[in-house]
């Protein structure tokens, strides 16, 4: 790296060296690209599509119960069963009690399968739950895009 002190005229030059700025911006871009997928909490499931859901971002501020296609249950990322679900929920809730309860159900499940888990939670006093869905993608002309999830 060199520095020019004015050339033949003898005065300092007012050119800005943008190379360090570009280096810093590229490093920040890479950091955000790596960290962003890790911000969602719980286990990844294929969420059902919804046209009317309120948009929100799962940024790790919810207590997540995930229900996979084979009906396996997870509290955050820990596997659980219907029998131990409430005990596991209470243990996680004590760590940060201000969190809302978010239910992530696989879109291939039937309503009856998800309702069984919701009923278990509701019967034990937790009556306020959020349901995770994925918004439909808009195609050209404002019409919903054809096909399933991405």
N, C-alpha and C positions, 0 to 999 in steps of 0.2 A: 504494500500500500504506500503510495507516495503522496507528497503534498506539493502543490505549485504555489510559489510565493510571488507571482506576478509576471514572470517572463521578462521581456525586454524593457517594459515600462517601469519595473521596479516596485510596484504597489501590490498589496494583497488582492487575491481574487475572491469574488463573492459567490462562487459556485458551491452548491450543496451536494455532498456525497450521499446519494440515496441508497447505496449498497447496504449499509447497516440497517436502514429502515426496511428494505425489502427482506433481509434475513430475518428480522424480528417478526414481521408480518407473516412470513411463511411458517416459522416455528409456531406462532400462535394458531394459525390455520390448522396445522397438523394436530396440535394439542386438542383443539375443539372437535376435530373430526374423530379423534380417538375417544374422547370423553363423552360426547353426546349420546351415543348408543347405550352407555352405561347408566345414564340418568334415570331410565325407567325402572320401576321396581317390580318385584314379583317374577314369576316364571313367564316366559314368552308363550302366548297362546294365539291362535287365529281368532281374532275378535269378529263378532257379527257386524254387518254393515247397518248404518242407521242414517236416515234422512233428517231427523228432527232433533238430534242430540245437541246439547250445549257443548261447545268446544272448550276443552281444557287440556292441559298438558300433564302427563304423569311424570313428575320430576322427583319422585322419591319421597313426597310429603304425605303419602297415604299408607295405611296398613292394608296390604293386598292379600286377598284370598284368590288363588288361581285354581281353576277346574279344567284339567286337560281333557282331551277327547276320550281317553280311556277311564274317565271319572276319578283319576288320582287328584288328590287335594294338596295344595301347598299353602302355607302361611308364610308370606314373603317368599323365600326360596327353600324352605324346609318342608319336606314331605310330611303329611299328616293323614289321619283317617277321620271319618265322620264322628267316631267315638271320642277322639282326643282333640277335635277341632276347637272346641270352646276353651279348653285348658291352654292350648297353644296360642289361641288368639289373646287370651287374658295375659299370658306371659309376655307376648310381644307388646301388648297395649301398655303394660306397666312401664316399658322403657321410654315411650313417648306418648302420653295419653291425649295429646291435643290432635292426633292424626284422625282423619276420617277413614272409614272402612270402604275399600274399593273391591268390588267383585269382578274378576276377569274370567268369563266363561267362554270356552271354545265354541265357535259358531257351529260345529258339527254336533253339539249336544242338543238334546230335546229340552223343551221348557220344563218338563217333569223332572229331569235330572238336575237341572239348576235349581228348581224350586225346592227340591229336597234339602239342598245345602242352605238356601235362604231360610227355609223354615227352621232348620236346626239353629241357625244364628238368631233368628227372631224369637224363638221359644226361650232362649237364654238371656233375653233382655236387650239385645242390640237391635234396635228398630230402625236406625238410620243407616242406609247403605247406598253407595254409588255403584252403578253398573257401567263397566267399560264397554264402549263400542267404537267402531272405526267409521268415520264419515265417508260417505260415498264420494268418489272422485268425479269431478265435473269434466265432461267431454267438451268438444268444440260446440259452440253455440249455446252453452249453458245447460245442455242436456246431460243427465247422468251418464257416465262412461259405461259401456257394455262390459259384461264379464264379471268375474268374482274379484276377490281381493288381489292386491299386487303380489 
